[in-house]
Amino acid sequence: MNKNKENFEYVYVEKDGTVRELDNEEIEYLQSEFKLGDGARPYIKINYEQLAPDKKISGFLHRNKVPENIEIMKTDIRYVEFGYPINICDSNRVIELHVGIFSVYVLGGWDVEVHNFTFTLTNIKTGRIINPRDTQWRIQSYECGYLAKKIKVLDIPESGNYLIDFKNLDSLKVWNARLPLIFRIFKKPIKKQNIAISII
């Protein structure tokens, strides 16, 4: 069964007009066999602007019919209540956030250099951009089964889906160690492709 999401012929238009790749369950659903008149048949739009009977724009759409000015986002909407790890190389992920103040932890070790590493969160509906604040309270803990160190604070004033964009990835250095500096002689920092953050 084809699970290569970016090569699958269909995508999904959300009710706010954004377009995303399908998840594995949706791909399996579209690849199922349906009989004529089957009420479970998927609703596939003829074009991007077409509205469903309930007057909403949401529905499956052939990827070739997505307007050129609309980006097709990756799947996997991350729910930060569960502190799901987000790889720093995975910009353009969509995260659902509610109103509140959150801590940002980097995973993998307690020996950390942040320097100019940061990210932005853009509210998909309003376009409002949120920037995290640096914190002097570098709390150490275990999150998602990893050594974790608090590096930033997020103040979210409005609930919604946010597009995350990581910046200055090479500035972030993480060593898989419990003590700072000591193990840098013997260990190389974790490769950036393997570094993740958690928003809690």
Residue, then its C-alpha position, 0 to 999 in steps of 0.5 A: m500500500n502506498k504510504n508515501k504521503e508527498n507522492f500520493e495523488y490527493v491532499y486535504v483542504e481544511k475548513d480554514g482553506t489551508v491544505r495538508e498532506l494526508d495521514n496514513e489512515e486517510i490514505e487507507y480510506l481513499q484506497s478502500e473499495f466502495k460500492l456505488g451509492d455507498g454512504a461512506r464514500p469520501y467527498i472529493k472536491i472538483n476544484y479548490e473553491q468548491l464548497a461541500p453541501d454544508k457550505k464548507i470548503s473542506g474536503f479531499l482534493h487532487r494535489n494538481k488542483v491546489p492553487e500555486n500560491i497555496e503551500i501543501m503542509k506536512t501532516d502530523i498536527r502535534y498536540v502540545e498537551f502531550g509534549y510531543p517531540i518536534n525535530i528542529c529540522d521539521s519546519n512547516r509543521v502545524i501545531e495546535l496551541h491553546v492560550g497559556i504560557f509554555s516551557v520549551y525544552v530541548l531533548g537529548g542532554w543537559d549540556v546545551e548551548v543555545h546561542n542564536f537558535t530560535f523559532t517562530l510560530t505563525n497563527i495560520k488563521t490570523g497571521r500573528i507571529i509569536n516569538p519565544r523568549d529566552t529564559q535564564w532558568r535552565i531547568q533540567s528534567y526528563e521529558c518524553g524519556y529523554l534528558a531535557k533542558k528548558i531553553k525558552v518560554l512561549d506566551i500564547p495569547e490566542s488558541g489556534n493552529y500555528l506553523i512552526d519555523f526553526k531558525n539558526l539550527d547550527s547555533l543549537k548544540v546538545w551533548n548527551a551528558r548530565l554535566p556541562l563541559i566535562f564530556r565535550i572532550f570525549k563526545k561530539p554534540i548530537k547531530k542537528q537532524n536528531i535534535a528535538i524540542s518539546i513544548i510543555 
